[in-house]
Amino acid sequence: MKAQATGDYTVDHTTMLVNLLKLHFGWHLARIKCLAYIIVALFKIKTVNLTEVAYETYTLSIDRTNWMLGCFNINFLVLSVVHEGIAFPVLWLFLRKKGNANTKERMQLIDMFIQVFGVEKIDCLLGDREFIGETWFAYLNTHRIKFCLRIKSDMHLSRTNGILAPASHFFRSLPVGTYCSLVGPRLVCGQRLWVTGGRLPSGEYLILVSNYSSDTVMDDYKRRWEIEVLFQCLKSRGFNFEETHLKDEERLKRLFSVLALAFCWAYHVGAWRHVVKPIRIKKHERPARSIFRYGFDWIRHVVLNPDEKRESFTHILTLLWNALTGLRCHVYQL
């Protein structure tokens, strides 16, 4: 009898999720059911191996995540909103190639964001050394998008007398672990930009260009790493995206969409759980787990224990619904 009850409750959980998603997505019922089953399965098995399973502005981070599945290359260009030490995926492109995204692909992603949210919603764009170039910088300036991007140490920029020199030459006398900003904007890839640079403990140069002057440029750029935390959550620290056996482009893009929704749900539940029962702080003064992992583990615990956690499942569904409908008074933030 208990086995039968467990089965009934599990099906009921998925039905509840289906009913919630129907209110938000105008899809065919079969597609919504498929989405619901996959989301529940993701939290149960912690893997994407399918053989086993509005008023504020935003700081954006752009980056790629890629890996090889045999001889098949999986390569996503992702634009995310950085917030509270982590990044939330907003838009992405599947790149049908190895290596870096080209300027056209980067502009396509930003154009998609502008079309959906408006350029006025972009507070600042952050990116690594991959996201540089004359046409790219001109595009961002033309759209009046504030940006802070890292450049390569051998990229040329102008001295005060107008002569070009490698960027590293301006900062080679700095002690390791220090940085400074050059006086006035400098010509970089045909654009006049402010330059801040220094040397990391490893001895490597960290040189940033921005189209705004600020004493917080280095701190602004540090937030770029939040997208790396997102990729870790989608991969080894959460849903194990790299375990997928899919090689079809459309299916991979749909799977990424499901992961994005499940990730945001987990973070939202984790933020709520942290309010109800704060995450323990270890002796080294770091939290025992991340907000994402706190919510991820709780959702997984609930869906794996349907007999005793039916009320809890109803509650986390309510949190998901409130997040989807944008009821900010019910969206938990730290």
Summary of the structure (lengths in Angstrom):
residues: 334
radius of gyration: 22.5
end to end distance: 42.9
largest distance: 84.9
contacts: 998
relative contact order: 0.13
helix: 46%
strand: 22%
